[in-house]
Amino acid sequence: MYLALLLLICLSLFASLVAIAIFSKRLQASMAQAPNLAPVASDVRDTSSIGVVIPAYNEEINIRDCVQSVLQSDLADPTKLEVWIADDESQDATGTIARELAAMDARVKAIAVPPRPKDRVWRGKNWACANAAPHVTSEYLLFIDADVRLEPGAIAAAIAESKAHQSDLFSCAPEMICGCFSEWLVQPIMMSILAVGFNFEAVNDARDLESAFAAGPFMLFKRNAYEKIGGHRAIAGELVEDLELARLIKKSGLRLRYILGLGLIKVRMYQSFAALWEGWTKNFYMGSQRNLGATLYFALAMTLIFVMPWLGLISSTIGYLLSVDDAKGFSLLAIAMSLVAIGLQYYLRSSAARSFKQPLRYWWLGWLSGALVVAIAIASVIKTETGWGWTWRGRSLAVPTK
């Protein structure tokens, strides 16, 4: 019986080694094809007009710093910048701060988004964006989240990159800022997962209509392209709006470009475990298009990659100390496989940290990180399918039953 258990542990560790190797290879392949947004010189900056839309729901912590970072943008003609804050029925001081910012700078406009209509399902920030977008008169339309901070050269660099590649939708994966312990556990792994799941080369290949992705914190549209696909109104009920808009762009025969925005675009998505849990569980399953099989397969893969090496080391070490002589050989084999898997896990985490320009922290808690990501995936399935606790900042995402 005990030998059979040791054999099962060894087989699981072998699967773990294979899973880590495959994940590492795919991450490296994706990152090797991922260009990073580069600053442009002041004398070659474009003079195109741009309107920045910031949907804001209970963002009193973020909205002021976000808008100020936009206003500090180093543009060839600062007068061609307009900023629209769409206060989406916030319950905090977001609206008040928005009006204060508008009074301080004529380029800032604050609008109060009306209540959502009852005859159609509107999820996430789609309603706020759909209400703000018609007010923008600029050639380019940039949607950013309130937790985004732009460096002065970010917008100019994005327009230059978009024009160079004739992009209809240009999006950047921002530099992820982690502040609390739970963020350091989960966010670096999530960044790697997105890079593997949405390969940069495939996403940027116009012939590959199945591979589409965009990062919601920074989405730069040509105005005519945004209008052609129907904008946020076309995906009113979709929670993962960035993914759906990217798919619409490709399906419409338009150009999509997705690159890294490290150094110029930064975001801190969540500032507590509660916010992180609510945020990821609200849209993780939807991001897979509610594919239960794919989500469960992902949970298994994450268990093998991040949890199994540490579980194998602990269980095989205890087994070696307690086992009889004829079982010690298998225990030593399991210990050796566990250590190799942990070494590969360290290599995976360190290479990802370099790619995303992040410090390597708490890598030895990979078992906890992996367990949290697995829990997020499973909880997201339950929340989405049942509607139980499926919320964002207390606002229910479930469709009301009549």
Beta strands, then each sheet from edge to edge (+ up, - down):
strand 1: 50-56
strand 2: 81-87
strand 3: 108-112
strand 4: 140-144
strand 5: 148-150
strand 6: 169-173
strand 7: 175-176
strand 8: 218-222
strand 9: 256-260
strand 10: 265-267
strand 11: 391-392
strand 12: 395-396
sheet 1: 3+ 2+ 1+ 4+ 8- 6+ 9+
sheet 2: 5+ 10- 7-
sheet 3: 11+ 12-
end
